[in-house]
Amino acid sequence: MAGSPGAGPRDRRIDVLRAQTTVDAFNTPVETWSVLVSRWAGYTPVLDGERERAGETIGSLKARFVVRRDAVIATVTPRDRLQMGALVFDVNGVKDLGRNRDIEITATARTDLT
């Protein structure tokens, strides 16, 4: 599939997850994540690593996703998440590529949770 230079093939299916706040039976706010949209994306792992925190090893994977720009994808912000298979990524940044043709989403997943 064609795209911006360096975008690579869009061969990964991702879900954009958006938080919704509802209330439970005790009228307590509860945040849930639901799929906003699914899209094909180019995927490039950027950095993986491990670090120690409070005696436990935490693994992480930073990646870039390139997605064709549309009205829904244009609303993605760092408040959203991406899901690719079993990995859930926190969105770190979003930027337009080219002439508003594609969007690059930089995101980080905790790999020790899968």
C-alpha distance (Angstrom), angle and dihedral (degrees) to the residues before:
residue distance angle dihedral
M1 . . .
A2 3.77 . .
G3 3.77 122.6 .
S4 3.75 143.5 130.2
P5 3.79 118.7 -27.4
G6 3.78 109.5 -81.6
A7 3.79 92.9 14.7
G8 3.80 92.1 117.5
P9 3.77 123.4 -159.2
R10 3.78 118.3 -33.7
D11 3.77 93.6 -127.7
R12 3.81 102.7 136.7
R13 3.78 124.3 83.8
I14 3.80 112.0 -140.7
D15 3.78 133.1 -178.8
V16 3.79 120.6 -144.7
L17 3.81 107.5 -140.8
R18 3.78 122.5 -156.9
A19 3.80 126.2 -168.4
Q20 3.77 120.8 -119.8
T21 3.77 124.4 -171.5
T22 3.77 118.4 -141.4
V23 3.79 132.6 161.3
D24 3.79 126.3 -112.3
A25 3.81 128.7 -140.1
F26 3.83 89.5 -78.0
N27 3.82 92.0 52.3
T28 3.81 90.7 -109.6
P29 3.81 116.6 145.1
V30 3.81 112.2 -109.8
E31 3.79 123.7 -169.6
T32 3.80 115.9 -143.2
W33 3.80 130.0 177.9
S34 3.77 122.2 -135.0
V35 3.79 134.0 178.0
L36 3.79 110.8 -93.7
V37 3.81 95.2 -179.6
S38 3.81 141.6 -22.8
R39 3.80 120.8 -134.3
W40 3.79 142.0 167.9
A41 3.80 111.5 -107.8
G42 3.76 141.7 -177.9
Y43 3.82 109.2 -118.9
T44 3.80 128.0 -154.4
P45 3.81 121.3 173.6
V46 3.80 108.0 -139.9
L47 3.78 106.6 -180.0
D48 3.75 138.1 -7.3
G49 3.75 128.1 -173.5
E50 3.73 150.7 138.8
R51 3.76 132.4 -118.7
E52 3.77 136.3 -179.9
R53 3.78 121.3 -116.7
A54 3.79 124.7 169.9
G55 3.79 92.0 -18.4
E56 3.79 97.1 -51.2
T57 3.78 130.4 103.1
I58 3.79 114.0 -122.5
G59 3.80 119.1 -162.7
S60 3.78 122.7 -159.3
L61 3.79 139.3 -178.5
K62 3.80 123.5 -158.0
A63 3.80 115.9 -160.4
R64 3.78 144.2 169.4
F65 3.78 122.6 -132.5
V66 3.81 122.7 -165.9
V67 3.80 114.3 -157.8
R68 3.79 131.1 176.1
R69 3.79 108.1 -101.5
D70 3.80 117.6 -113.2
A71 3.80 135.8 151.3
V72 3.83 93.8 -84.2
I73 3.82 98.1 41.9
A74 3.82 88.6 49.5
T75 3.84 88.4 66.0
V76 3.84 94.9 59.7
T77 3.82 112.9 120.8
P78 3.82 136.7 168.5
R79 3.82 87.3 -88.3
D80 3.82 88.3 71.3
R81 3.81 131.7 74.9
L82 3.79 134.8 -143.8
Q83 3.77 125.6 -140.9
M84 3.80 123.4 -158.0
G85 3.77 112.0 175.4
A86 3.80 108.1 -50.9
L87 3.82 93.9 -18.7
V88 3.79 120.5 96.9
F89 3.81 115.3 -162.0
D90 3.80 128.2 -158.9
V91 3.80 108.7 -137.7
N92 3.81 111.2 -119.1
G93 3.79 100.6 175.6
V94 3.79 144.7 -6.3
K95 3.80 127.3 -156.5
D96 3.78 138.7 169.3
L97 3.80 117.6 -113.8
G98 3.76 123.4 -153.7
R99 3.76 115.4 -19.2
N100 3.80 97.6 -20.8
R101 3.78 90.1 -67.1
D102 3.81 99.1 119.0
I103 3.78 137.1 18.6
E104 3.80 124.3 -143.1
I105 3.78 115.8 -149.1
T106 3.80 119.1 -166.2
A107 3.79 112.9 -158.8
T108 3.81 142.5 166.0
A109 3.82 128.4 -142.0
R110 3.77 129.7 -167.0
T111 3.79 104.3 -125.8
D112 3.80 95.1 -169.1
L113 3.81 91.1 69.2
T114 3.82 97.5 63.9
